[in-house]
Amino acid sequence: MLCQGTASIASDTTTTSATVTNTTSSSTSATTSSTTSSSTSATTSSTTSSTTSSTTSSTTTTTTALSNPCYNGTYWNVTGVTYAGTGTSGTAWNQLYQPSGVFIDSNGNMYISDSGNFRIMYYLSNAANGTLVAGTGVGGTALSQLAVTGIRYLYVDANQSIYINDAYNNRIVRWARGGSTGVLQAGTGTAGSALTQLSYPYGIWVDSISNIFVAELNNHRVTKWAPGSSTGVVVAGVSGSSGLTTNLLYSPAGLYYDEANQDLYIANNGASTVVKWKAGASNGTIVAGVSGSVGSSTNKLNGPTGITLDQWKNLYVNDRGNNRIQFFCHGSLTGVTIAGNGTGGTLLVGPYDVKLDSQQNVYVPEYGANRVIKFAKL
């Protein structure tokens, strides 16, 4: 086992049906069911069939349970498969160029920040080709464009509006579903430390009431922007001050917001840690890495960027400087490498982000390999 805990179960249900017409004059019905369970997972299937004078129908429902990987000790396939992109840079609908951020919606569809092509691409689940949903493919400063360079993370809300940290344009823009231009949400487009400005926005999160959280790499802070406000409020770090003490951030990158508990998780890139910052707190708590100590051992990180959590609050870290994804059980400071082995060119090449789908599969955009790679849950 990775760590002790109580097993939790979540279910995913798939239903299939088939109908065949015949001329049978009798009526019969039968139902069979079987259930297999253990302390960590359970699978239940049932089949119901019926015959009438005109129709035979059959419906099969299968429920596959998910369990806390820290409890049952199951990991991920260490060999990834290409999920989007071809591995060769290009502008075709099946190609990517320097992908940096990804977002997976509730239906398993993926939004990709195709940074080198100055666009956001949308891939239906398992589709070979993407669709352009933001940007023009030409870099610029107009609200219909994305900056000519820079890493971009993104967030998609329940209305399918796309929030983009347009880093080199020092702004956050929102693209409504089907829109042809963005709307300025935060920043002025000019780098600065005033609370109306941003300086290289990196991580982004939007809560259920449309507050926007922005990690600013160069201002060493996280700001929160209320809907419609042109001024942010510092919620983590001290504006303009970097350092290794618990009240400071050092080039913060990726964000994850646990809204239920009002806990903000921050990839503290310059300090090689991940910190948890509670609402209203003046200090953060290290949940991964050793502050100011770069390394590749199980308790250290090297310039983490993207982060995410699963439903059990286990932490997944894109340990970019080590070209790997580290997995930390909730409450543990010892990580397990679940993707990459620390050597660029073997499995991961310049990873920037990490995301999970509803089945706990792991997705990583490889900036240096022009693709998004998937590591399947075992």
C-alpha positions in Angstrom: 0.0 0.0 0.0 1.1 3.6 -0.6 -0.5 4.9 2.5 -3.2 3.9 5.0 -6.8 5.0 4.5 -10.4 4.0 4.1 -11.5 2.8 0.7 -13.9 5.0 -1.2 -15.9 4.0 -4.2 -17.2 6.0 -7.1 -19.1 4.6 -10.0 -19.3 5.1 -13.8 -22.2 3.5 -15.6 -22.5 2.5 -19.2 -25.8 1.3 -20.7 -26.2 -0.6 -24.0 -29.4 -1.8 -25.6 -30.5 -3.7 -28.7 -33.9 -4.3 -30.2 -34.8 -7.0 -32.7 -38.3 -7.4 -34.2 -39.9 -10.9 -34.6 -43.3 -12.6 -34.6 -43.1 -14.7 -31.5 -46.6 -15.0 -29.9 -45.5 -15.9 -26.4 -44.3 -13.6 -23.6 -41.4 -14.4 -21.3 -39.1 -12.4 -19.1 -35.9 -13.1 -17.2 -33.5 -11.2 -15.2 -30.0 -12.3 -14.1 -27.5 -10.3 -12.0 -24.1 -10.8 -10.6 -22.1 -8.8 -8.2 -18.4 -9.0 -7.3 -17.0 -6.9 -4.6 -13.9 -6.4 -2.4 -12.8 -3.8 0.1 -11.5 -1.5 -2.6 -13.5 -2.0 -5.7 -16.7 -3.4 -7.0 -18.2 -4.3 -10.4 -21.9 -5.0 -10.9 -23.6 -6.1 -14.1 -27.2 -7.0 -14.8 -29.0 -8.2 -17.9 -32.8 -8.0 -18.5 -34.5 -9.6 -21.5 -38.1 -9.8 -22.5 -40.0 -11.3 -25.4 -43.5 -10.1 -26.7 -45.5 -10.9 -29.8 -43.5 -8.3 -31.8 -40.3 -7.3 -30.1 -37.4 -8.8 -28.3 -35.2 -6.3 -26.3 -32.1 -6.6 -24.2 -30.5 -4.1 -21.9 -27.2 -4.6 -20.2 -25.9 -2.2 -17.5 -22.4 -2.4 -16.3 -21.1 -0.4 -13.3 -17.3 0.0 -12.9 -16.1 1.2 -9.6 -13.1 3.4 -8.9 -11.1 3.2 -5.8 -8.5 5.2 -4.0 -5.1 4.3 -5.5 -3.4 4.9 -2.2 -5.6 2.2 -0.6 -5.3 -0.5 -3.2 -1.8 0.2 -4.5 -2.7 0.2 -8.2 -0.9 2.6 -10.4 -0.9 3.6 -14.1 0.5 2.1 -17.3 4.1 3.5 -17.5 3.9 3.4 -21.3 1.9 6.3 -22.6 -0.1 6.5 -25.8 -0.5 9.5 -28.0 -3.9 11.0 -27.4 -3.7 14.2 -29.4 -1.2 15.5 -31.9 1.1 13.4 -34.1 4.5 14.1 -32.4 5.4 16.3 -35.4 4.8 20.1 -35.1 2.3 21.5 -37.6 -0.9 23.5 -38.1 -3.1 20.8 -39.5 -6.2 19.9 -37.4 -4.5 16.7 -36.2 -1.3 18.4 -35.2 0.0 20.5 -32.3 2.9 22.8 -31.7 4.3 23.2 -28.2 1.1 22.3 -26.3 1.2 23.6 -22.7 -2.1 23.4 -20.9 -5.1 21.0 -21.1 -8.6 20.9 -19.6 -10.9 17.9 -19.7 -14.6 18.5 -19.4 -17.3 16.3 -17.7 -17.9 14.5 -21.0 -14.2 13.6 -21.5 -13.6 16.1 -24.2 -10.3 18.0 -24.2 -9.3 21.6 -24.6 -5.6 22.1 -25.5 -3.5 25.2 -25.3 -1.7 24.8 -28.6 0.8 27.5 -27.7 3.1 27.5 -30.7 0.2 27.8 -33.0 -1.4 30.6 -31.0 -4.7 28.8 -30.6 -6.9 26.7 -28.4 -8.0 23.3 -29.9 -11.0 21.2 -28.8 -10.9 17.5 -29.2 -13.9 15.3 -28.8 -13.1 12.2 -26.7 -10.8 9.9 -28.7 -11.1 12.1 -31.9 -8.1 12.2 -34.2 -8.7 15.8 -35.3 -9.3 18.9 -33.2 -11.4 22.0 -33.8 -10.3 25.6 -33.4 -12.2 27.3 -30.6 -10.1 30.3 -29.6 -7.3 32.3 -31.3 -6.7 32.7 -35.0 -3.5 30.8 -35.5 -1.6 34.1 -35.8 -0.1 35.7 -32.7 -0.9 39.2 -31.7 -2.5 41.6 -29.2 -6.0 41.9 -30.5 -8.7 40.3 -28.4 -9.3 37.8 -31.2 -5.6 36.7 -30.9 -3.3 35.1 -28.4 0.2 36.3 -27.7 3.1 35.4 -30.1 4.8 33.4 -27.4 4.3 32.1 -23.8 2.9 29.2 -21.9 -0.9 29.2 -21.6 -3.1 27.4 -19.1 -6.8 27.4 -19.4 -10.1 26.7 -17.6 -13.5 25.9 -19.0 -16.6 26.7 -16.9 -20.0 25.0 -16.9 -21.2 27.2 -19.7 -18.3 26.1 -21.9 -16.7 29.5 -21.7 -12.9 29.3 -22.0 -10.7 31.4 -19.7 -7.2 31.7 -21.0 -4.1 33.1 -19.3 -2.6 35.0 -22.3 0.7 35.2 -20.6 2.8 37.5 -22.8 -0.2 39.8 -23.3 -0.4 40.0 -19.5 -4.2 39.4 -19.4 -6.9 36.9 -18.9 -9.4 36.6 -21.7 -12.7 34.7 -21.8 -14.1 33.2 -25.0 -17.8 32.4 -25.0 -18.8 29.1 -26.6 -18.7 29.7 -30.4 -17.2 33.2 -30.0 -14.8 34.7 -32.5 -13.1 37.0 -30.0 -12.2 37.1 -26.4 -13.4 39.5 -23.7 -10.9 40.9 -21.2 -11.4 39.6 -17.7 -8.3 40.6 -15.8 -5.2 42.7 -16.4 -4.7 45.6 -18.8 -2.4 44.0 -21.4 0.6 45.8 -19.9 2.8 44.0 -17.3 2.8 45.6 -13.9 2.4 45.1 -10.2 -0.6 47.3 -9.6 -3.8 45.3 -8.6 -5.3 46.2 -12.0 -2.4 44.6 -13.7 -0.8 41.1 -14.2 2.7 40.1 -14.9 3.1 36.8 -16.7 -0.1 35.1 -15.6 0.4 31.3 -15.4 -2.1 29.2 -13.5 -5.8 29.9 -13.6 -8.9 28.6 -11.9 -12.5 29.7 -12.0 -14.9 28.9 -9.1 -18.6 28.2 -9.3 -19.5 31.9 -9.0 -17.0 33.0 -11.6 -14.3 34.3 -9.4 -11.0 34.0 -11.2 -7.8 32.9 -9.4 -4.6 33.8 -11.2 -1.0 32.8 -10.4 1.4 35.5 -11.5 4.9 34.2 -12.2 6.6 37.5 -12.1 4.7 39.2 -9.3 5.0 36.1 -7.0 1.4 36.2 -6.0 -2.0 34.8 -6.6 -4.8 37.3 -7.2 -8.6 36.8 -7.1 -10.8 38.7 -9.5 -14.5 39.0 -8.8 -16.9 38.9 -11.7 -16.9 42.2 -13.6 -14.1 43.7 -11.4 -11.1 45.4 -13.0 -9.1 45.1 -9.8 -7.7 41.9 -8.2 -7.1 41.0 -4.6 -4.0 39.3 -3.4 -5.0 35.9 -1.8 -1.6 34.3 -1.5 1.9 35.6 -1.4 3.2 39.1 -1.0 3.1 41.2 -4.2 6.5 41.7 -5.7 8.4 39.7 -3.0 9.7 36.3 -3.6 11.3 34.0 -1.1 11.3 30.6 0.7 9.4 31.6 3.9 5.9 30.3 4.3 4.3 33.7 3.7 5.9 34.1 0.3 5.6 32.6 -3.1 8.4 32.2 -5.6 7.3 32.2 -9.3 3.9 30.4 -8.7 2.7 28.4 -11.7 -0.2 25.9 -11.7 -3.3 26.2 -9.5 -6.0 23.8 -8.1 -8.8 25.2 -6.0 -10.7 22.8 -3.6 -13.8 25.0 -3.4 -15.6 22.9 -0.8 -12.8 23.5 1.7 -11.6 26.8 0.3 -8.0 25.4 -0.1 -5.9 26.8 -2.9 -3.1 24.5 -4.1 -0.2 26.3 -5.8 2.7 24.9 -7.7 5.4 27.1 -6.2 7.8 26.7 -9.1 10.8 28.7 -7.9 10.8 27.0 -4.5 10.3 23.5 -6.0 7.3 22.9 -3.8 3.5 22.6 -3.8 1.8 24.6 -1.1 -1.7 24.7 0.2 -3.1 28.1 1.1 -6.3 28.3 3.1 -8.8 31.2 2.4 -7.8 34.2 4.5 -4.5 32.8 5.6 -1.2 34.7 5.5 0.9 31.6 5.2 0.9 28.5 3.1 1.7 24.9 4.1 4.0 22.7 2.0 2.3 19.5 0.8 5.0 18.3 -1.7 8.7 19.1 -2.1 11.4 20.6 0.1 11.5 24.4 0.0 14.5 25.7 -1.9 15.9 22.2 -2.4 15.9 20.9 -6.0 16.2 17.2 -6.5 14.8 14.0 -8.0 14.4 11.9 -4.9 10.9 10.8 -3.8 10.4 13.8 -1.5 11.8 16.4 -3.8 10.7 18.3 -6.9 12.4 20.4 -9.6 10.4 23.4 -10.9 6.8 22.0 -10.7 4.3 23.6 -13.0 0.9 21.9 -13.4 -1.0 20.2 -10.5 -4.3 18.5 -10.0 -6.1 16.5 -7.2 -8.4 13.5 -7.4 -11.5 13.0 -5.4 -9.5 11.6 -2.4 -7.3 14.7 -2.4 -4.3 12.8 -3.6 -1.9 15.2 -5.4 -0.5 14.8 -9.0 2.4 17.1 -9.8 4.0 17.8 -13.2 7.6 17.8 -12.0 8.8 19.5 -15.1 12.5 19.9 -14.3 12.6 16.1 -13.7 10.4 15.2 -16.8 8.1 13.2 -14.7 4.6 13.1 -13.0 4.8 12.6 -9.2 1.9 11.2 -7.2 1.5 12.0 -3.5 -1.1 10.3 -1.4 -3.1 12.8 0.7 -1.0 13.8 3.7 2.2 12.2 2.5 5.4 14.0 1.5 6.8 11.0 -0.3 6.0 10.8 -4.0 5.8 8.0 -6.5 6.7 8.4 -10.2 3.7 7.4 -12.3 4.9 8.8 -15.6 8.4 9.5 -17.0 11.6 8.4 -15.4 13.4 11.8 -15.1 15.1 11.6 -18.5 13.8 13.8 -21.3 13.3 11.9 -24.5 12.3 8.5 -23.0 8.7 9.1 -22.0 8.1 12.8 -21.3 9.7 15.7 -23.1 9.1 19.1 -21.6 5.8 18.4 -19.8 3.9 21.4 -18.5 0.6 20.3 -17.1 -1.3 17.2 -15.8 -5.0 16.4 -15.8 -7.2 13.4 -14.9 -10.4 12.2 -16.6 -13.3 10.6 -14.7 -11.6 7.2 -14.9 -8.4 8.4 -13.3 -6.4 8.2 -16.6 -3.6 10.7 -16.6 -3.0 13.2 -19.5 0.2 15.2 -20.0 0.9 17.8 -22.7 4.4 17.4 -24.0 5.7 20.9 -25.0 8.8 19.4 -26.5 7.1 16.4 -28.3 4.1 18.3 -29.8 1.5 15.9 -28.4 -0.7 15.1 -25.5 0.1 11.7 -24.0 -2.3 9.5 -22.0 -1.3 7.1 -19.2 -4.1 4.6 -18.6 -5.1 3.7 -15.1 -4.5 0.0 -14.3 
